[in-house]
Amino acid sequence: MDLFPPPDSLPIIPKSLLDDLYVMSSLGTLSLLTTFGTLAAVAYQYLRGYRNHADQLLVPILQLLVVDFLQALGFTLSWHWVRTGSILAPTAICTCQGILINFGDVANALCILFIALETLYRYKYGRQPSRRTDYSIALGIFGIAFTMTIIGPIQHGKKYYVRVNAVVSTSSQRVYDRLIRV
């Protein structure tokens, strides 16, 4: 397999960057665990109160927690780089980490917009959108975020994501592609 030369890959991680990776991986793991715990608690409350018309703001909040969980999962993949002592692109783990982190960025922004618009609708009109509308918007957000995330890798394959400092992100050669989608 042909790997990218530095700076897009890093065959040996310097000590200063390795320290950053430890911190980022640890915080990613902490985020993964706490988000999972919160997600489980909120999902339990939502399912328990479903028969009693649970607060519909739980739908976008649950969605936000799922997205945060996936993004945290992407950051915990940095433990792989710590273990191997190198950040290599293009590799499957590099692409996977890039997709999870990118999906999390896009979907988080859309989830916050969803929560803001639903809150505005509730206060302006004094009623809640239907559950069907909430579910449709939630699925639409996942669809839009997923589509925006996979366009680059579909067009450019494994060569879309490269090392950028201590994380994997869009190649500097592909920034224009990313800007077009936003």
Secondary structure, DSSP 8 states (H G I E B T S, - for coil): -----TTTSBSS--HHHHHHHHHHHHHHHHHHHHHHHHHHHHHHHHHHTGGGT--TTHHHHHHHHHHHHHHHHHHHTHHHHHHHT-B-SS-HHHHHHHHHHHHHHHHHHHHHHHHHHHHHHHHHHSS---HHHHHHHHHHHHHHHHHHHHHHHHHHGGGGEEEETTEEEE-GGGHHHHHHH-
